[in-house]
Amino acid sequence: MNKIEQAVAPLKVDAIAKARQFALETVARVAADLAAHDWRLDLAAPYPRHSNTFDAAAMAAKAKHNFYSSLADTKPGGYRPGGPRPCAISEEKVARYVKQTEDDAAASYEAYVAKLVRKIGEVADAKLHGEAVWNYSLLHIEKPDGAKETWKTHMITNCSVHGKLFNQWPTRKLKHGTRD
């Protein structure tokens, strides 16, 4: 295992745990919203009357409806288009969502570390300073020739037009002598 991988690998478990916590908090918010709307999917997350792919509001409404549907089962019987859609949170769907969120965090972490290793190159030693490599960290490295470098990473959270959150981790080499 590369020295950079060794320095940041222990934090992967924390990243997965934070992803799990985020997923469970998200499920709790969806459940609270559904409860506030009398457990009716058609009220909490109505499907847009039109699904114009260029209408941001319709796209956001469709994404919200699809996400809520991915966590809840509609109750059988008597559903008519445009009619009430009673539902309940599905433990099976929630478990699948939480697992997928954890898997996505693990894959993102591994991809980030691989990119970091490629970007920095060969090192003789690496030490990480910071609570989490993603949120804000400084990676102090020593190259085989004795040169020292510091690499700063901090997380940026973005939202796609479909309402899906995603993170980016820009990493840059600090100029010698900067404390950034």
Summary of the structure (lengths in Angstrom):
residues: 180
radius of gyration: 21.8
end to end distance: 28.8
largest distance: 73.6
contacts: 480
relative contact order: 0.15
helix: 46%
strand: 23%
